[in-house]
């Protein structure tokens, strides 16, 4: 077990004194990813949302930036008996920066690009909704790039008194053209050279709804449908889209929930 992950036993009590212990792995906090294995004949839900059970019994779930302090995990066995356990979700504090005097045109995009933004957003949503039986995410992630961390998950700016969208990625500064490598195995579901907000955008599916997104890229080196292995070169750092300088913005999703890459990868090694 990686030292930055949490491993705990969740005990579920069924009728007639029957109990089942499930080993939860991952991070029980806002932005965290968890997974566990149950009998393949079981059904599992989190806060009323049914979770997919793989053929080997593996399931996965995630907690977004603003997840509440309590989640309820429910497991039903093959006889239809169900039991629940409360999960305590660690609440986090996020940096908020207030910026005044920003020209409004840089805060609100012009009407002429709204259709483009909607079209590109639909492409991203479709790519993240791809669902495969892959289980790459349970392996050990490796950093896609080494360098100074210039932006963290959950931070937010308030422009002219209006809150902007929180930052959902992990920013790593590097010169334009620096190679980005695959942090774990997966299949490319989107390779788009120039989106309005995110510039060069690449999405890789790691299985069961877990995906990585890499944005502001100057060049994408892989194609949609391509299988990539951990360490393969997949792109080059850039400052495309709405970026103030060259860097990699790496994000992780579980379906439509945005997760913190720092919670799955652990400390950055020394250069």
C-alpha positions as MATLAB code, in Angstrom:
seq = 'XXXXXXXXXXXXXXXXXXXXXXXXXXXXXXXXXXXXXXXXXXXXXXXXXXXXXXXXXXXXXXXXXXXXXXXXXXXXXXXXXXXXXXXXXXXXXXXXXXXXXXXXXXXXXXXXXXXXXXXXXXXXXXXXXXXXXXXXXXXXXXXXXXXXXXXXXXXXXXXXXXXXXXXXXXXXXXXXXXXXXXXXXXXXXXXXXXXXXXXXXXXXXXXXXXXXXXXXXXXXXXXXXXXXXXXXXXXXXXXXXXXXXXXXXXXXXXXXXXXXXXXXXXXXXXX';
ca = [
       0.000    0.000    0.000;
       1.358    3.405   -0.988;
       2.046    5.514    2.091;
      -0.120    8.411    0.874;
      -3.176    6.165    0.534;
      -5.525    5.067    3.273;
      -6.406    1.429    3.776;
      -9.251    0.681    6.156;
     -11.734   -2.069    6.851;
     -15.423   -1.250    6.504;
     -17.588   -3.766    8.355;
     -21.103   -4.423    7.140;
     -23.507   -6.302    9.405;
     -26.207   -8.403    7.767;
     -29.095  -10.370    9.228;
     -28.551  -13.505   11.295;
     -25.241  -12.162   12.605;
     -23.494  -12.324    9.227;
     -20.752   -9.752    8.651;
     -18.655   -8.723    5.681;
     -15.391   -6.778    5.883;
     -14.482   -4.671    2.863;
     -10.978   -3.211    2.517;
     -11.339    0.337    1.239;
      -8.276    1.784   -0.453;
      -7.681    5.332   -1.566;
      -8.389    8.636    0.132;
     -11.464    9.463    2.213;
     -11.337   13.215    1.710;
     -12.619   15.863   -0.659;
     -11.048   15.206   -4.045;
     -10.224   11.606   -3.114;
     -10.670    8.326   -4.986;
     -11.542    5.033   -3.285;
     -11.904    1.464   -4.478;
     -12.527   -1.982   -3.009;
     -13.469   -5.518   -3.975;
     -16.715   -7.290   -3.082;
     -18.286  -10.553   -4.170;
     -19.144  -10.092   -7.868;
     -22.770  -10.973   -7.100;
     -23.069   -7.973   -4.740;
     -24.533   -4.563   -5.467;
     -22.979   -1.355   -4.107;
     -24.178    2.233   -3.872;
     -22.675    5.436   -2.499;
     -25.120    8.076   -1.266;
     -27.830    6.371   -3.314;
     -25.781    6.250   -6.537;
     -25.381    2.693   -7.857;
     -21.783    1.780   -8.589;
     -20.573   -0.521  -11.345;
     -19.193   -3.857  -10.134;
     -16.497   -5.336  -12.377;
     -16.369   -9.041  -13.145;
     -13.742   -9.470  -10.413;
     -15.858   -7.550   -7.868;
     -13.889   -4.275   -8.031;
     -15.759   -0.997   -7.644;
     -14.557    2.613   -7.539;
     -15.976    5.923   -6.318;
     -14.800    9.489   -5.819;
     -15.533   12.593   -3.750;
     -15.559   15.975   -5.431;
     -14.092   19.252   -4.173;
     -17.131   20.169   -2.106;
     -18.206   16.719   -0.901;
     -19.965   16.783    2.464;
     -18.491   15.388    5.691;
     -20.447   12.129    5.549;
     -21.108    9.582    2.799;
     -23.029    6.335    3.134;
     -21.761    3.168    1.467;
     -24.404    0.477    1.011;
     -23.707   -3.128    0.034;
     -26.313   -5.778   -0.771;
     -25.294   -9.431   -0.915;
     -26.522  -12.100   -3.316;
     -29.535  -12.933   -1.123;
     -30.762   -9.349   -1.236;
     -29.740   -8.443    2.328;
     -28.299   -4.946    2.582;
     -26.091   -3.178    5.105;
     -24.705    0.334    5.303;
     -21.674    2.062    6.774;
     -21.031    5.773    7.253;
     -17.816    7.094    5.742;
     -16.299   10.205    7.316;
     -14.942   12.451    4.556;
     -12.124   14.792    5.537;
     -13.016   18.408    4.768;
     -10.332   20.622    3.253;
      -9.534   24.327    3.182;
      -8.836   25.901   -0.205;
      -6.896   29.005   -1.152;
      -9.093   31.877   -2.340;
      -7.462   34.840   -4.108;
      -9.411   38.070   -4.713;
      -8.441   40.011   -7.824;
     -10.036   43.388   -8.574;
      -9.739   45.699  -11.544;
      -9.611   42.908  -14.116;
     -10.988   43.945  -17.564;
     -14.393   42.276  -17.860;
     -13.651   40.941  -21.351;
     -10.986   38.694  -19.833;
     -13.463   37.339  -17.276;
     -16.507   36.809  -19.487;
     -15.937   35.355  -22.988;
     -17.484   37.260  -25.911;
     -20.797   36.024  -27.306;
     -19.087   35.130  -30.592;
     -17.290   32.160  -29.001;
     -20.100   30.767  -26.833;
     -21.156   28.194  -29.434;
     -17.536   27.027  -29.747;
     -17.252   26.714  -25.967;
     -20.450   24.633  -25.793;
     -19.327   22.391  -28.643;
     -15.921   21.774  -27.100;
     -17.443   21.190  -23.666;
     -19.671   18.489  -25.157;
     -16.610   16.755  -26.633;
     -14.896   16.730  -23.239;
     -18.025   15.424  -21.489;
     -18.382   12.645  -24.052;
     -14.744   11.608  -23.666;
     -15.016   11.517  -19.868;
     -18.217    9.476  -20.046;
     -16.443    6.654  -21.892;
     -16.700    3.545  -19.730;
     -14.384    0.573  -20.047;
     -13.580   -2.485  -17.968;
      -9.946   -1.399  -17.617;
      -8.556   -1.197  -14.077;
      -5.339    0.735  -14.621;
      -6.091    3.261  -11.863;
      -5.370    0.767   -9.056;
      -1.708    0.624  -10.094;
       0.930    3.082   -8.910;
       0.776    6.414  -10.725;
       3.978    8.188  -11.751;
       4.420   11.911  -12.299;
       3.802   12.902  -15.934;
       6.297   15.731  -15.547;
       8.699   17.043  -12.911;
       8.891   20.741  -12.077;
       7.630   23.465   -9.766;
       3.985   23.090   -8.722;
       2.324   26.414   -9.511;
      -1.343   25.565   -9.011;
      -3.221   23.148   -6.768;
      -6.608   21.467   -6.752;
      -9.501   23.394   -5.252;
      -8.021   26.897   -5.275;
     -10.241   29.702   -6.542;
     -10.027   33.300   -7.719;
     -12.700   35.958   -7.221;
     -12.566   38.434  -10.114;
     -14.094   41.866   -9.495;
     -16.168   40.348   -6.695;
     -17.481   37.444   -8.807;
     -16.190   33.944   -7.903;
     -14.540   32.148  -10.800;
     -14.669   28.410  -11.263;
     -12.392   26.562   -8.834;
      -9.168   25.153  -10.208;
      -9.619   21.415  -10.595;
      -6.126   20.427  -11.630;
      -2.510   20.269  -10.583;
      -0.267   22.752  -12.429;
       3.376   21.919  -13.117;
       5.548   24.619  -14.715;
       7.933   23.688  -17.524;
       9.186   25.255  -20.763;
       7.087   24.905  -23.890;
       7.967   21.663  -25.667;
       8.854   19.699  -22.527;
       7.695   16.100  -22.883;
       4.701   14.891  -20.879;
       4.514   11.139  -20.190;
       1.577    8.905  -19.347;
       1.228    8.613  -15.548;
      -0.445    5.206  -15.898;
      -1.729    2.943  -18.668;
      -4.895    3.848  -20.536;
      -6.674    4.492  -23.820;
      -6.870    7.923  -25.476;
     -10.482    9.119  -25.700;
      -9.846   12.721  -26.798;
      -6.972   14.424  -28.608;
      -7.976   17.971  -29.556;
      -5.335   20.505  -30.629;
      -6.927   23.823  -29.660;
      -9.897   24.425  -27.350;
     -10.927   27.931  -26.315;
     -10.271   27.545  -22.600;
      -7.919   24.561  -22.381;
      -5.960   24.772  -25.650;
      -4.392   21.447  -26.606;
      -6.479   18.910  -24.677;
      -5.826   15.208  -24.136;
      -7.980   12.732  -22.182;
      -6.925    9.179  -21.287;
      -9.317    6.559  -19.902;
      -7.977    4.445  -17.011;
     -11.105    2.316  -16.587;
     -14.391    2.162  -14.650;
     -14.993    5.876  -15.248;
     -11.564    7.105  -14.067;
      -9.728    9.361  -16.531;
      -6.839   11.816  -16.762;
      -7.014   15.145  -18.601;
      -3.969   17.136  -19.746;
      -4.489   20.697  -20.987;
      -2.711   23.780  -22.398;
      -0.570   21.427  -24.503;
       1.506   22.764  -27.409;
       1.522   19.393  -29.168;
      -0.299   16.069  -28.764;
       1.735   12.976  -29.683;
      -0.987   10.296  -29.546;
      -4.289    9.643  -31.312;
      -7.810    8.830  -30.172;
      -8.219    5.091  -29.626;
      -4.503    4.581  -29.008;
      -3.363    2.430  -26.073;
      -0.644    4.129  -24.032;
       1.608    2.612  -21.407;
       2.976    4.266  -18.305;
       5.955    6.430  -19.215;
       5.072    6.750  -22.915;
       5.514   10.291  -24.294;
       1.998   11.618  -24.919;
       2.306   15.391  -25.385;
       4.416   18.523  -25.015;
       3.920   21.347  -22.528;
       2.462   24.582  -23.859;
       0.606   27.767  -23.002;
      -2.371   27.304  -25.316;
      -5.940   28.275  -24.499;
      -6.392   30.596  -21.533;
      -2.982   30.118  -19.930;
      -0.683   32.796  -18.577;
       2.497   30.816  -19.189;
       3.767   27.377  -20.201;
       2.738   24.624  -17.811;
       0.939   21.286  -17.622;
      -2.512   21.268  -16.017;
      -3.237   17.631  -15.073;
      -6.704   16.637  -13.907;
      -8.401   13.422  -12.809;
     -12.081   12.593  -13.039;
     -14.349    9.818  -11.871;
     -17.218   10.248  -14.350;
     -18.307   13.872  -13.789;
     -16.638   14.206  -10.382;
     -13.390   16.142  -10.319;
     -10.633   14.640   -8.177;
      -7.228   15.760   -6.913;
      -4.262   14.192   -8.759;
      -2.046   14.880   -5.721;
      -4.073   12.348   -3.725;
      -3.377    9.488   -6.121;
       0.280   10.119   -6.870;
       1.975   11.177   -3.643;
       5.020   13.458   -3.229;
       6.981   14.545   -6.297;
      10.438   12.948   -6.358;
      13.539   15.104   -6.356;
      14.609   16.195   -9.863;
];
